[in-house]
Amino acid sequence: MKKYFSIVLFVVVFTAIAVAQETTEQRLMALARNEAVVSQMATRAAKTAQPQPQAISVTCDQPLFYASRSTGDIRTLCDVNGDGKADFVGKFFDIPNGSGYFVSALSSNRGGNQLFAATDAGSVFTLTDTDRNGVADPQFVRENPGLSYTERLLPLFDGTMSYVYTENSSTGRFNLYRLESTQTSVSSGDVPRYAQRIAGSVMARDGVYTIDTGMDAVRKIGFNGVGYLDNKNSSNEVLYKGGRITSIALDEKLGLMFVLHAGDCNDQLIPSVSATPAPCAAASVVVVNLNKGVMGSARVLANGPELNVYYSFTAHSMVARNGKLYVVVNSPGNNGHCILEYRYDQFKGQPVNPAVFADADLLGEWEFVGALSFFDGGPINNNVAVPVNPVNP
């Protein structure tokens, strides 16, 4: 697999991938077809054999955590020498029996000392690694509030009690979960104003950023006066408008939002009746500088055939932090997932040294990456490197 790509950088103003003359109805029909293919990919991944762990430990400054659909557990990827390619994969957390078959959502709190995980069966876990050995602390209490299936967990507060929003894209709502040691209470939210369906949401200091599928835009749902989402009264301002937005990520420290446009090159299309079909629109990643106003200045960070993605909200997670953006894409030949790393500077988003961060050699063949997250591993000091227990490929 090719390890490095050349990237053409150019400026765009409030524009993105243009799919020629596509109506909203046509776009949502393409989304439904692609989601069906993604579901088949995830099912196939669950049937494949994957690497097994070995007793070795390495230290990683910024491990990347991912939910493996094949194994059902949470694993870590570690780039020891900083060359943009993961050197080891480790096992962090196994789902206890009766809690579900796979992890559907991952997210860490703002302090970086708790990792939240949701399963397909509705279990929610608050994970820590207090001894920093690269393995989650034992779970004495299984938190199972019976939530709807979700692929997004949005931690709200840090502290002794954990508050987590979940995204319910089928109803267009955010539900609030108060996770305690002995019980969990659930508050159903209102449908955000103007939004028809929410998807791919991320938590920020000033609210939740979410993809509005009807408008094909990124909106912000703000907080009320006491720190909770205000679906009824929030202005729900539009942060970005584009085409076929399929995933977003946020580097909040730098005020940068990354938007993945799927294009239509990988659509599951009905055969064309035209002898000369129009060329497809390729995928791209746009970086939006939110410090430049509500509709911040936008720039293309990456495009090209390596961004092999479907227009789907369930297949291509992204996370960004400290000058590094990780994007889940289809492997060449669409035989599972791989993860790309794009490095960007702190001011212009200019890419540096893009690479394939993890491919089938570490993830396993036909792997389906269900979610990505960062996590610093411990309850107090967030700057200590986390040991990883590697898996033998």
N, C-alpha and C positions, 0 to 999 in steps of 0.2 A: 504493500500500500504506500502511495506517495506520502511523504512526511511533511513537505512544505509546499506552500502555494504562493503565487504572486497575487497581490491585491491591487486593484485600481481604485484610487481614492478620488472622489469628486464631491462637489457640494450640491445639495438639493435643498430647496426651500419649500417645506410643508408638502412634499410630494413623496411618492414611494413607487413600488412596482405597479405598473399600469397593465391591467389585464383588459385587452381591447373590448370596449363596449359591453362589459358584463353587467347584467342587471343584478340587483340584490337577490332575487329569486334564483337566478342561475348560479350565483356564487354559493348560496346556502345549499343548493342541490349538490354542487361539487364537494362541499364540505361533508355532507352526509355520506357520499360515496367513499371519500377518502377515509372517513372515520371507520367505516366498515372494514376497509383494508387494514387499518391500524389494529383493529380488534383481532383480526386474523393473525397478524404478526405477533401480538401479545400472547395469543393462545398457543401459537407454535413455539414461542420462546419457553413457555412453561413446561414443554415436553422434552427439552434438550438437556443433556448432561452438562454440568459446569465444573470448573476447577474446585479442588478441595484444599482446605487450609493446611499449612505446614507450620512447624514451631520455630519461627524466626521473627525477630522484631527489628524494625527500622524506625527512624525518627523523621517526621514530616512537619515542615513549618506551616503549611496551609493545605491540609488534606481535603479532598473533595469527596463528599458522601453521596452515594447513589442507592436507589432502591432497585434491586434486581428482580425482575418478573420471573426469571428462570428459577432462581433459588428461593425466592420469597423473602430474603433477608436484606439487611442494610450492609453495604460494603463501602470501603474507603479506597481511594486512589491516591498514591503518593508519588510526587516528582522529587526524588532525592537530590539530583544534581542540577535542577533548575533549567533543564534544556527544553521544557515544553512538552515532554512526553512522560507519562506515568511509568514508574519503574516497578511498583508493587501494587497489588490489590489485597486488601485485608477484609476480614469479616468483623463487623461491629456489633450486630444485633440480630438474633434469631427470633422470629415470632413464636411465642408460646403456643402449645397445642390448644385449639379451640378459639384462638383469637383471630383467625383468618388465614388465607392462603398466601397473600402477598401484601407488601406495603404499597399503598396507593399515593401517599403524600408525605413530604418531608419539609420541615422548616425549623430554623433555629430562632430563638428569641434575640432581641436587640443586644442583650449583654453577651451573647455567644456562649452561655454556660448551660443551656438546655436545648435539646433537640427533640422536636415533636414529630411523631410518626402516626399516621392513620392507616388502617388496614381495610381490605375489601369488605370485611365483615362488620365494620363500624367500630372497632377497638381503637382507642387513642392512647398512646404511650408518651410519657415525659421522660426522656432519656438523659442521663448524665454519665460522666466518666471521671469520678472524683480522684481516682488514683492514677489517671492518665496512662493507662496501659493499652489504650487502643481498643478496648472492649467495653461495651455498655455495662453500667452497674446492674446488679441483679434487680429484677422487677418483683417486688413483694406484693404489689397491688396492681391488678389489671384494670385499667380504666376503660369501661365499655359503656358509653352513654347511648348506644344504639343510634348513632348518627347516620344520616344518609351517606351513601358512597361519595367520597370527595377526592379530588386530586390536588387540592390546595388547602393548606393550613396557614393561617395568618395570625401569629402571636401578637397580642396587643400590649400587655404589660409585663414587666419583670417584677418578681417579688415572691412572697410565700405562696400566693395563690396564682395559678396560671389561667389567663384568659386567652382563648383562641377562637378566632372566627374561622368558619369553614365556608368554602364556596360551593353553592349548589347551582350548577349551571342549568339544570333541567327546569328549575323554578325561577331562576333569576334572583335568588336571595342569598344573603349572608346570614348564617346562624351563629350565635355566640355561645360558646361552651365555657363554663366555669369548672375547671378541672381541679378537684380536691382529692385528698388521700382516700376518702371513704365513699364519696358520691360525686356525681356530676350533674349539674343543672344545665338546661338548654333553653335559650331564648331565640325564637324565630324572628327574623328581621323582616322589614318591608321590602318590597321590590324597589330597587333604586329608580329614581325618577328618570324618565326618558329611555332607560335601558330595556331591551327586549330579552337579552340573554347575556350573562356575564361569563367570562372565561379567562383563565391564565392570570389570576389576580396576584398582586404582590403588596405587602404591607410597607407603608412609608410613615415618616413622622407626622405628616399632615393628612393622612387618610389612606385609603386603599386605591391603588391604580389597577384598573381592570379593563379588559377588552370588551367593548360594546360591539357585538356581532352585527346588529342591525345597521349601525352607522359605519362599521369597519373603522373604529377609532379607539384610542385609549382615553378613558375618562378617569377623573379623580372623584371619589366619594369622600367628603370631608368628615371631620369629627364634630360632635356637638360640644357644649361647654364643659362637659365632664369627661371627655375622652373616649366616647363611644361613637361608632359610625352613625351618621345622621342621614338615613336613606330618604326621609321625607323632605327635609329642608335644605340639604346640601345643594350647592349650586351645580354640582356634577360637571365641572368645567372640562372641556375637551383639551387634553394635553397634546394630542397628536392625531392626525388623520392620515390614513394611508390606504393600501390595497392588500387584501388577504392577510391581515395581521394574524399570526398564529401563535406567537409567544412573546413575552416581554421579560426583561430583567432590569434590576435597579442597582446601581452603585451609588447609594445614598450619600456617602461621604463626599463624593466628587460631584454630586448633582447630575449624574448621567443616567439616562434611561436607554436601554437597548431594545429594539423592536425587530423581530424576525418576520419578514414578509415571505410567504411561501411561493408566490408566483403560481404558474399553472403547468410547469414542465412535467410534474409528476402526478398530474391528475389521473384518476381512473375514469377515463372518458369513454363515452359511446363512440364507436368508430365514425370518423368523419366521412361525409359524402363528397367532400371537396377533393379534387385531385391535387391541389396545391394548398394545403392548410397553412395558415399563418404561423410564423415562428412563435414558439412558446416564450413566456416571460419568466426569466430565471428568478430564483430566490435571492434575497439579500438581507443583510443586517444593517439597520440604520441606528446611529447613536444620536440621541436628542439631548442637548444641553438645557436642562430645566432651569438653570440659573439665568437664562436669557429671556425669561418671561413665561407666561402660561403656554403659549405655543412657541417653545424654545427652538433655537437654531438646530437644524438637522443636517447630518452628514452621513454618507454611506461608509460604513466601516468595512464591509466585506461583501463580495458577491462571487459567483462562479460555480462551476459544476460540483465542487466539494460540498456546497450547501444543498445536499440532496434531501429535501424535506417534502412532506405532504402538507396540504392545507388541512391541518388537523390541530385540535387543541389538546390532544392527549399523548402526542408522540414526541414532542421536541422541547424538552425542558431547557431553560437557560438560567445561569446565575452569573453574577459579576461581582468582583471584589478586588481591590488593590491592584488595579491595572490588568486584570485577567478576566476574560469572558469565556465561559464554557457553554457550548451548544451541542445538544444531542441531535445527530443526523442519521439518516440511513447509510449503512455501509455500502460500498460499491457492489452492485448486483442486488441490493435490497435484501441481503441475507442477515438482517439484524441491525443493531445500532452500533455506532461508534461515537466518540466525543471529540470535538474540536476545541482547541484553545486559541483564542485571539488575544494578543497583548496590545494594550492601547495606552497612550500617554494620558496624563491627568488633565490636559487642557483641551486638546483638539480631537481626541479619540482616534488619533492616527495609529493604524495597526503596526505592530512590530513582531516579527518572527512567528507568524501563524503556523500551527502544526496540528497533526493528529495526536491528541493527548492520550487516547486509549482506544484500541481496536479489538478485534476478536482474540488476539493473543492474550490479553488480560481479561476482557469481559466475557469471553466465550462465544462460540458460534451461535447465531440466532438469538443473542441476548436482546432483551427489550428493557431499556432503562426507563423506569416508571417515574422517577423524580430525582432532582439534584438539590444539594444543599451544602452550605458551609457549616462548620461547628467547631468551636475552639476547645472543647473537650473537658473543661473543668468548671467548678463553681465560682472561682475567685479570679485568678490571674488568667486573662484571655490571650496572653502573648507567649505562652509556653508551648513549644513544639509537642505534638501528640505522637506517641509511638503507634505504629501500625503493625498488626499481625498479618503478614502477607499470606496470600493464597498461591499455591503452586500451580502455574498454568500447564 
